[in-house]
């Protein structure tokens, strides 16, 4: 069985890093160098060392079990590339909204996107070196998430951590999908 998972979030939160850390194949990346032309559009506040950006998508694959393969599609983070999200979201079982506590407000657009489309998602807080750490419940409150939306802490650079995020997304998506299919109690 193959399942499609999106990895989304704001600019510079670690989407490409997460897909690359967990993919069992060499990931497809559509990264380009940041240019002076993009400077007025792309705020580098909090990610001053960033030199490249995804302009279409990242693609990776991971086998969670012998009979369960995830295809990962990392979305571009800038607003001007959001026209690609609808195509990438088609057929997705669920999504990861990768968040950075230094720029948590950058997560709202992705959360809104998946809520409006009824796509199950998990928020994964990428714990950057030097960034303040907050408990998952504090992040949930700051993002005004429903109590059923999973919030997990992760390090997008570490395969095991990224894999745990994907497992959380699949479990949540399967659970919410099963709940939607159950008939109403009489």
C-alpha positions, 0 to 999 in steps of 0.5 A, spaced: 500 500 500 502 506 498 500 513 501 501 520 500 503 525 505 505 532 504 510 536 508 508 543 509 509 549 513 512 556 512 519 559 509 525 555 512 522 551 517 526 545 515 521 541 510 526 539 505 531 537 511 525 532 513 524 529 507 531 528 506 533 525 513 527 520 512 527 518 505 530 511 503 531 514 496 535 520 494 530 525 494 528 529 488 529 537 490 527 543 486 531 548 490 534 554 487 539 560 490 535 565 493 536 572 489 536 579 490 530 579 486 526 575 492 529 579 498 523 584 498 518 577 498 522 572 502 523 575 509 530 571 512 528 574 519 530 568 524 533 564 518 539 569 516 543 563 513 538 560 508 541 560 501 536 556 497 529 555 497 524 550 494 521 552 488 516 546 486 517 540 491 521 535 494 519 528 493 522 522 497 519 515 499 520 511 506 517 504 507 514 504 514 513 496 513 514 491 508 506 493 506 506 500 507 510 505 503 509 513 504 511 518 498 513 524 501 511 531 497 515 537 500 511 543 499 514 550 497 514 555 503 513 562 500 506 564 498 508 566 491 508 558 490 502 556 493 498 555 486 502 548 487 499 546 493 492 544 490 496 539 485 500 536 491 495 535 495 490 531 491 490 524 493 494 526 500 492 521 506 495 527 510 500 532 512 505 535 516 505 542 518 512 543 520 513 549 525 518 553 528 517 556 534 521 563 533 516 564 527 510 560 529 505 565 526 508 562 519 504 556 520 497 559 520 496 559 513 498 551 512 494 550 518 488 554 515 489 550 508 489 543 511 483 545 515 479 548 510 480 542 505 479 537 511 486 534 510 488 530 516 494 534 519 499 533 525 503 539 527 511 538 528 515 543 531 522 543 529 526 544 535 532 548 532 538 549 535 538 555 540 531 556 539 526 556 545 523 549 547 515 549 549 511 544 551 506 541 545 500 543 549 503 550 549 504 550 542 497 547 541 494 553 545 498 558 541 496 555 534 489 555 537 488 547 534 483 542 536 484 538 542 485 532 537 490 535 532 497 532 534 503 536 536 509 533 536 516 535 537 522 533 532 529 534 529 528 534 522 535 532 521 534 526 524 531 520 521 528 517 527 525 523 529 522 524 522 520 517 522 516 518 528 512 524 525 510 521 519 507 515 523 503 520 527 501 523 521 499 516 518 495 514 525 492 520 525 489 520 518 487 513 519 483 515 525 480 521 523 478 517 516 475 511 520 471 516 525 468 520 518 466 513 516 462 511 522 455 512 522 452 516 527 449 513 533 441 513 534 
